[in-house]
Amino acid sequence: MSKALKILFVSTSSGSQGGGELCLVYQGRALAKLGHQVTLWTSTHSRMDPLCEQFSEVGEVIRYDYTNTYDYKFRSLQHFTSIFKKDQGIIENWKKIAPDFIHLNKQNLEDGLDLVAALEYVDIPSIVFLHITQSASYLKAQYPGARDWVARYFLNRYAGPIVTTTNRLDQLCDFLGRNHHIYGIDNGATVPDADTYAQVRQEGRSRLQVDEDTFLIVGIGRLETQKRPDRFRDMAYKLQKQIPGSVVLWVGAGRLEDEWQAWVKENDIDESRFRRIGWQTNVFPYLAASDLYLHPAEFEGMPFSLLEAMAWNNPCVIMDSLSRELHYFNKDVAMIASDGSDDWMSKALDPGSRDQLSKKARSLIEQKFSIERMAQDYQALYLETLAADQ
């Protein structure tokens, strides 16, 4: 590397609890280890406070009075005016910060399109990263045709590299067309050494007041429909019945908290053994404490929680739909569950199968999905883009 870069991470400011935003902390930390200076730009909304607090340990945080796409009534259609009118305030703010490079972190196709438009006028090399590439039509959103048109217009007008995870490349190319500069970079996870794992596992078990002989089933995610906490409850409850004395834990909060509590009451659940705690800034103690990780979501970008669960020695259960989407996560490294079927249970109940899967999964993370590899891939793309801009 010829020089250290001043990198500005721009967040579309959707929140602080999802992997799509928290990844900026991991990326920032890894790039800082490579000698770069990292700064986070995000909105002044209070939902961004936890992310900003974490990132402040890595680099400078700059707050700006920016409104996220989903705070507008008409979502991305609100950005239509950006076709005719640029946001001079954002442009001048970025110019004042004067980074060498801007990394715009978008959650999906339609959020932050006004920020994509601003990149055209700021005259600083940049990339745009997309976590989720399903269209509004695919997701059956309101006014899908109009929203997809607006997203496609802004993204196709952007001249720089657009990046997504490798499993999303074909879908993004189909949406934008094959002539755009589209790159694939996968997310990464930190893999603990044996001593760290043992120490953090003990910490997690102590925090939960669960002894080492108790089997612990864990799931992590926002209590939102996409994350399928309902499916987690059903699967975990069935498994718990087969393992005497086992404990179930969901880590996360969201709009479905009332639904969760209604299910608990309806089924007369013992909440000392089937637990839910709110969102945690550091989930590693719970992943280390876990004996089996249940990931019930059907579609993801490249789920950080799953990568981290595998890195922390967990045998994992994932849905067959997700396995088809993420081809690396197959039956060799995870238990594959079909919706409504208990075909995964035999392996989940077999200690030998769990041990074998957890070792293979951790090896996969070490070889292909390490945080160091991710940072090196981004560094290479930054330098390639800078060279092309000269």
Secondary structure as UniProt FT lines:
FT   STRAND          6..11
FT   HELIX           19..33
FT   TURN            34..35
FT   STRAND          37..43
FT   HELIX           46..48
FT   HELIX           49..55
FT   TURN            56..58
FT   STRAND          60..64
FT   HELIX           69..71
FT   TURN            73..74
FT   HELIX           75..83
FT   HELIX           88..97
FT   STRAND          101..106
FT   TURN            111..112
FT   HELIX           113..122
FT   STRAND          126..130
FT   TURN            136..140
FT   HELIX           144..157
FT   STRAND          162..164
FT   HELIX           166..168
FT   HELIX           169..176
FT   TURN            178..179
FT   STRAND          182..184
FT   HELIX           194..208
FT   TURN            212..213
FT   STRAND          216..220
FT   HELIX           225..227
FT   HELIX           229..242
FT   TURN            244..245
FT   STRAND          247..251
FT   TURN            255..256
FT   HELIX           257..266
FT   TURN            267..268
FT   TURN            271..273
FT   STRAND          274..277
FT   HELIX           284..289
FT   STRAND          292..295
FT   HELIX           304..311
FT   TURN            312..313
FT   STRAND          316..319
FT   HELIX           320..325
FT   TURN            327..328
FT   TURN            331..333
FT   STRAND          335..337
FT   TURN            339..340
FT   TURN            343..344
FT   HELIX           345..348
FT   HELIX           351..368
FT   HELIX           371..389
//
